[in-house]
Amino acid sequence: PAPEGGLSATAPRAAPPVSAWAGRPTYAISAAVGPGAANRPDDVQWVRWRLHLQVNPETGRPFLEPFDPSVRVFDEATRVALAAFQARFTRYDDGRVDPRGATHTALARSPAYHLDGSVGRGGQNAPADVLRVQQTLVSHGLLQLGQFEPGQLDATNPNDPTQLAIDLFQRRYTQRGDGRIDPLHDTHRALKKATPTVQLKNLGLTGPVGPVSDGTAQVGADVLAVQLRLVHHGVLEFEQFAPGIVDGATEQAIVEFQARFMPNPDGRVDANGATSRLLVLDRREMDIRYPRATSTDGQAVDARGNLVDDAADADELAGADEPAPVTAPGTGRGFSMDAFPVGGGRFNIGYDRAWNNFDNPHNNSDYYLGVGPGHPSGHHGVDIFGPRGAPIVAPVTGVIVRVVHNNQGSGGRRVTIRRGNECFYLAHLDSVTPGLRVGQEITAGTQIGTLGDSGSARGTAPHLHFSTYRGSYTNSTDPFPFLTDVLERRR
């Protein structure tokens, strides 16, 4: 049986290797997964992860367990788990996950769809309920796989990782502070949402974190709040620390963070001090205020493989600019494109540590909804890296409904093209083609600008933020399948 209780300060549990999939609230696949499907390794890995996060109501256990994140092939265990999931949640029994199909939609739902009893301090803490909560806390980025015992919670242990995460979630997103999730109360409702409605504005510390002269015990939820922000700023890794415990790695990370703005770092985070106020900043804003001594234009992703810049803002078609009449009809095939938006033949799509491997790119989607590092409302598009100055072209024939020639807002220099009710948003351009104007009809393949790092992408590797949506920016669709489709047709 698995040991109960939290992690010790002297022997933190080793977490599995952190990769781009860890901690994301949802997922996207580029091609079908299942018997006879493409079964690309990244896609299989995502499907296996979601099958591990979803609980089978009949057994009270994950559909797929044990879970090994290094397995990237569609094996027999995955086939059995997927068949059981489809039998419970969909009307399909083809054993296949298609990028825009019903099984994909069901897998992407928040796993905490119900609780039979309360979880946390003073709760019933039935193992199946605890597991559902843990899986959802993982989805919200407050727990990391490998840092807790599945289905186990010791609310009497001040350093139990699951209890700490519940306390921190309540502090940030609800009015309660009882450390308990009840099926009918607001903490449970907030936890079920893909995106909490309240964004992080302060750490909400009740006391200092770090060296304390009087030996006062520090609140575990305070320590965890600081640790998660240190992870966001790239000075601490999930594998390095024990949640809720001020260990050597945490103290060193605080000092490293403070060294950017403090001449004599003291390794201490006070509730209302400068370190606390700066930790809550988005990493991009912090890098602008206090540039890293070793930073370069090539620093595109952080230690977890997450892009440093924020998602492009959602100001398109919002009040000031009425869309021009559209003559180009929709395709009836979703966001099918006639031209790849980055010209020149050298590019790299999605999160990739080797972002500048343009001649042999490892393409993947970095589109997701829900909370993520630097993206409190999701990343409603994909980032396409390429050489600065590479031509950016219209992906479809349509009408320009928004064009910004100056470096303004988080999108910077940007262009939006509408075809029927489909919008194609291209941001962070280095330049916009002179003379481009709202209401102008444009043909697919026509150059509209050059690739750069304007707006919130300043200081990161040059890339295009590319989104597809209908009506409003948040009503987005993952453009990756359509990008890969146009590339296949171009060959």
Backbone hydrogen bonds, N-H to C=O, Kabsch-Sander energy under -0.5 kcal/mol:
donor,donor_aa,acceptor,acceptor_aa,energy
7,L,159,N,-0.9
8,S,11,A,-0.5
22,A,19,S,-1.4
24,R,21,W,-1.4
33,V,97,V,-2.3
37,A,34,G,-2.2
39,N,32,A,-2.0
44,V,40,R,-2.6
45,Q,41,P,-2.4
46,W,42,D,-1.9
47,V,43,D,-2.3
48,R,44,V,-2.6
49,W,45,Q,-2.0
50,R,46,W,-2.3
51,L,47,V,-2.3
52,H,48,R,-1.5
53,L,49,W,-1.7
54,Q,50,R,-1.9
56,N,61,R,-3.1
59,T,56,N,-1.2
60,G,56,N,-3.1
61,R,56,N,-0.6
63,F,51,L,-1.0
63,F,54,Q,-2.0
64,L,51,L,-1.3
65,E,63,F,-0.5
68,D,66,P,-0.5
71,V,68,D,-1.9
75,D,73,V,-1.5
79,R,75,D,-2.0
80,V,76,E,-2.5
81,A,77,A,-2.3
82,L,78,T,-2.7
83,A,79,R,-2.2
84,A,80,V,-2.1
85,F,81,A,-2.2
86,Q,82,L,-2.7
87,A,83,A,-2.1
88,R,84,A,-1.2
89,F,85,F,-2.5
90,T,86,Q,-2.2
97,V,33,V,-3.3
98,D,96,R,-0.6
101,G,98,D,-1.9
105,T,101,G,-1.9
106,A,102,A,-2.5
107,L,103,T,-2.5
108,A,104,H,-1.6
109,R,105,T,-0.5
109,R,106,A,-1.0
113,Y,111,P,-1.8
119,V,181,I,-2.2
121,R,179,G,-2.4
123,G,120,G,-2.2
125,N,118,S,-2.4
129,D,126,A,-0.6
130,V,126,A,-2.7
131,L,127,P,-2.5
132,R,128,A,-1.9
133,V,129,D,-2.3
134,Q,130,V,-2.8
135,Q,131,L,-2.6
136,T,132,R,-1.8
137,L,133,V,-2.6
138,V,134,Q,-2.1
139,S,135,Q,-1.8
140,H,136,T,-1.8
141,G,138,V,-1.5
142,L,137,L,-2.4
143,L,137,L,-1.0
147,Q,144,Q,-2.4
152,Q,149,E,-2.5
155,A,153,L,-0.7
157,N,154,D,-1.8
160,D,157,N,-1.9
164,L,160,D,-2.5
165,A,161,P,-2.2
166,I,162,T,-2.2
167,D,163,Q,-2.5
168,L,164,L,-2.4
169,F,165,A,-2.5
170,Q,166,I,-2.5
171,R,167,D,-2.1
172,R,168,L,-1.9
173,Y,169,F,-2.6
174,T,170,Q,-2.1
181,I,119,V,-3.4
182,D,180,R,-0.6
185,H,182,D,-1.6
188,H,182,D,-0.5
188,H,185,H,-0.5
189,R,185,H,-1.6
190,A,186,D,-2.7
191,L,187,T,-2.3
192,K,188,H,-1.6
193,K,189,R,-0.8
193,K,190,A,-0.7
199,Q,197,T,-0.6
209,V,269,V,-2.4
215,G,212,V,-1.3
223,V,219,V,-2.0
224,L,220,G,-2.6
225,A,221,A,-2.1
226,V,222,D,-1.9
227,Q,223,V,-2.7
228,L,224,L,-2.6
229,R,225,A,-1.4
230,L,226,V,-2.2
231,V,227,Q,-2.0
232,H,228,L,-2.0
233,H,229,R,-1.9
234,G,231,V,-1.7
235,V,230,L,-2.1
236,L,230,L,-0.8
240,Q,237,E,-1.5
241,F,237,E,-0.6
241,F,238,F,-0.7
245,I,242,A,-1.9
247,D,245,I,-1.5
251,E,247,D,-2.3
252,Q,248,G,-2.4
253,A,249,A,-2.0
254,I,250,T,-2.2
255,V,251,E,-2.1
256,E,252,Q,-2.3
257,F,253,A,-2.4
258,Q,254,I,-2.7
259,A,255,V,-2.0
260,R,257,F,-1.2
261,F,258,Q,-2.0
262,M,258,Q,-2.5
269,V,209,V,-3.5
270,D,268,R,-0.6
273,G,270,D,-1.2
277,R,273,G,-2.1
278,L,274,A,-2.2
279,L,275,T,-2.2
280,V,276,S,-1.1
281,L,278,L,-1.3
286,M,282,D,-2.4
287,D,283,R,-2.4
288,I,284,R,-1.6
289,R,285,E,-2.3
290,Y,286,M,-3.0
295,S,292,R,-1.2
299,Q,296,T,-1.8
300,A,298,G,-1.7
302,D,306,N,-2.6
305,G,302,D,-1.9
308,V,300,A,-1.6
318,A,315,D,-1.3
319,G,317,L,-0.9
320,A,318,A,-2.0
322,E,320,A,-0.6
327,T,325,P,-0.5
338,D,395,P,-2.5
339,A,395,P,-1.5
343,G,341,P,-0.7
343,G,391,P,-3.3
347,F,345,G,-0.5
347,F,358,F,-1.1
348,N,385,F,-1.8
350,G,383,D,-3.4
355,W,352,D,-0.5
355,W,353,R,-1.3
357,N,354,A,-1.8
358,F,356,N,-1.9
360,N,357,N,-0.5
363,N,361,P,-0.9
364,N,349,I,-1.5
368,Y,379,H,-1.8
371,V,194,A,-0.9
372,G,375,H,-1.1
375,H,372,G,-2.3
378,G,375,H,-1.7
379,H,368,Y,-2.2
380,H,378,G,-0.7
381,G,379,H,-1.4
382,V,466,F,-2.3
384,I,382,V,-0.5
384,I,464,L,-2.7
385,F,348,N,-3.1
385,F,383,D,-0.6
386,G,462,P,-1.3
389,G,451,L,-2.6
390,A,387,P,-2.1
392,I,449,G,-2.8
393,V,341,P,-2.5
394,A,446,T,-2.4
398,G,396,V,-0.6
398,G,442,I,-2.0
399,V,418,R,-2.3
400,I,440,Q,-2.6
401,V,399,V,-0.5
401,V,416,T,-2.3
402,R,416,T,-1.3
404,V,414,R,-2.7
405,H,403,V,-0.5
408,Q,406,N,-1.6
412,G,408,Q,-1.0
412,G,409,G,-0.8
413,R,429,L,-0.6
414,R,404,V,-1.1
415,V,426,L,-2.3
416,T,402,R,-2.8
417,I,424,F,-2.5
418,R,399,V,-3.0
419,R,422,E,-3.0
420,G,328,A,-1.3
422,E,419,R,-2.4
423,C,469,Y,-2.9
424,F,417,I,-2.7
425,Y,467,S,-2.8
426,L,415,V,-2.7
427,A,465,H,-2.3
428,H,411,G,-2.9
429,L,413,R,-2.5
430,D,450,T,-2.4
431,S,450,T,-1.0
433,T,448,I,-2.3
436,L,433,T,-1.7
439,G,400,I,-3.4
440,Q,437,R,-1.5
442,I,398,G,-2.8
445,G,394,A,-3.1
446,T,443,T,-2.1
448,I,392,I,-3.1
449,G,392,I,-1.4
450,T,431,S,-2.1
451,L,390,A,-2.4
452,G,428,H,-0.7
454,S,428,H,-0.8
456,S,410,S,-2.3
457,A,454,S,-1.3
458,R,455,G,-1.6
460,T,457,A,-2.5
463,H,452,G,-2.4
464,L,384,I,-2.6
465,H,427,A,-1.5
465,H,463,H,-0.5
466,F,382,V,-2.9
466,F,464,L,-0.7
467,S,425,Y,-2.3
468,T,477,T,-0.6
469,Y,423,C,-1.8
470,R,475,N,-1.8
472,S,470,R,-1.8
475,N,472,S,-1.5
476,S,474,T,-1.4
477,T,468,T,-2.5
482,F,479,P,-0.5
483,L,479,P,-2.1
484,T,480,F,-2.6
485,D,481,P,-1.7
486,V,482,F,-2.0
487,L,483,L,-1.7
488,E,484,T,-2.3
489,R,485,D,-2.1
490,R,486,V,-1.2
491,R,487,L,-1.0
491,R,488,E,-0.5
